[in-house]
Amino acid sequence: MEYFQISKSDLKASRLALGCMRIADKSLEQVEELVQTALDAGINFFDHADIYGGGKSEEIFGEVLKKHPEYREKMIIQTKCGIVPGKRYDFSKEHILTSVENSLKRLQTDYIDILLLHRPDALCDPKEVAEAFDELYESGKVKYFGVSNHTPLQIELLQKYTQYPLIINQLQLSIVHSVMIDSGMNMNMKESWAQDKDGGVLDYCRLHDITIQPWSVVQASWAEGCFIDHPNYEKLNSVMEKLANEYHVTKSAIAIAWLLRHPACMQPIMGTTSPAHLKEMVQACDIHLTRQQWYDLYLASDKPLP
Ligand SMILES: NC(=O)c1ccc[n+]([C@@H]2O[C@H](COP(=O)([O-])OP(=O)(O)OC[C@H]3O[C@@H](n4cnc5c(N)ncnc54)[C@H](OP(=O)(O)O)[C@@H]3O)[C@@H](O)[C@H]2O)c1
């Protein structure tokens, strides 16, 4: 496993992280095995959110930590707040503080390494967010802060008021969903690929040393599910298969290697709940795709080069 220093922090993180969104309905033994497999593979970064499984994902992870208290100091635990499912986004001070209290209880830990604001709240008052961050930092409950699904200007606005650097932006990114890459390469073209839907977030994060964490790394969309072996992505699967055979890995490892090959030093979040799938994906760290192979995969997902 490769490690990197998360900019503006003292956190040395594994290049790959385990996302815990889907573990809620797993048994304690299954989650224990998944976490142990991740740690054995050198993964020290675990991503949560208060809403995953309605809180059950954090809860069962907390059970694992209770059983194995020695794991905690080996881990960087990140969680998120700010979504009240189906009702509103909520960056109020009260909501942020309550959410963190509840996450700490469920995770059975005294501190969260990184807290992310999950999705931009239209009613966000950055001064209130800054006050919540002050309290959380000063009480030792949260060490670092970041965002998820935020545009550059939304980050700038928050950053203007909070004294803590926003070190992470978690964003949807995969070979299939690469909006932030497409617009950059199609700049000034008439076609829809040129539409800048995110304010140039990729270059912004690179310029400001904000680590991008791609989410849904092998999932095309909620409706389609995983793009590996999916009939809608035949061309892509055949290029992935060719490369998988060449590197003696699985297609899932190739999909992760595509993200790792980008020079922004991104940290993909893998959402698998299967120890076997996890082991396969980790092999991506041993692969360095050539420039042409990266572009072959990009083009195989039916995207143009202008
Ligand atoms: N910030 C946000 O707004 C946001 C949104 C969504 C997710 N996230 C984070 O990102 C993480 C990853 O998201 P995700 O779960 O959508 O991503 P993902 O890793 O792209 O998808 C995982 C899903 O793909 C399935 N899958 C099928 N074949 C697979 C294979 N060969 N290898 C690996 N997985 C395969 C997995 O099933 P198995 O379990 O059977 O392997 C699992 O259901 C989440 O856990 C969460 O931490 C963040």
The ligand as a Gaussian input file, in Angstrom:
#p B3LYP/6-31G(d) Opt

LIG

0 1
 N      -19.885000      12.014000      -0.515000
 C      -20.922000      11.462000      -1.100000
 O      -21.886000      12.149000      -1.483000
 C      -20.927000       9.985000      -1.292000
 C      -21.936000       9.360000      -2.037000
 C      -21.889000       7.967000      -2.189000
 C      -20.856000       7.242000      -1.598000
 N      -19.893000       7.870000      -0.858000
 C      -18.777000       7.137000      -0.230000
 O      -18.096000       6.433000      -1.235000
 C      -18.047000       5.047000      -0.918000
 C      -18.094000       4.271000      -2.181000
 O      -19.326000       4.488000      -2.855000
 P      -20.107000       3.322000      -3.566000
 O      -20.373000       2.257000      -2.576000
 O      -21.223000       3.900000      -4.315000
 O      -18.966000       2.884000      -4.548000
 P      -18.423000       1.701000      -5.352000
 O      -17.210000       1.201000      -4.676000
 O      -18.319000       2.269000      -6.699000
 O      -19.578000       0.591000      -5.384000
 C      -19.617000      -0.484000      -4.519000
 C      -20.701000      -1.423000      -4.992000
 O      -20.271000      -2.084000      -6.201000
 C      -20.451000      -3.469000      -6.028000
 N      -19.551000      -4.298000      -6.837000
 C      -19.977000      -5.168000      -7.789000
 N      -18.953000      -5.797000      -8.336000
 C      -17.841000      -5.332000      -7.744000
 C      -16.465000      -5.639000      -7.900000
 N      -16.047000      -6.542000      -8.777000
 N      -15.581000      -4.994000      -7.135000
 C      -16.010000      -4.068000      -6.239000
 N      -17.307000      -3.751000      -6.030000
 C      -18.232000      -4.374000      -6.788000
 C      -20.217000      -3.682000      -4.541000
 O      -20.759000      -4.936000      -4.161000
 P      -19.988000      -5.832000      -3.055000
 O      -20.214000      -5.152000      -1.751000
 O      -20.643000      -7.143000      -3.168000
 O      -18.540000      -5.854000      -3.458000
 C      -20.964000      -2.495000      -3.966000
 O      -22.342000      -2.755000      -3.919000
 C      -19.222000       4.830000       0.039000
 O      -19.052000       3.711000       0.885000
 C      -19.210000       6.111000       0.812000
 O      -18.234000       6.018000       1.835000
 C      -19.916000       9.227000      -0.727000

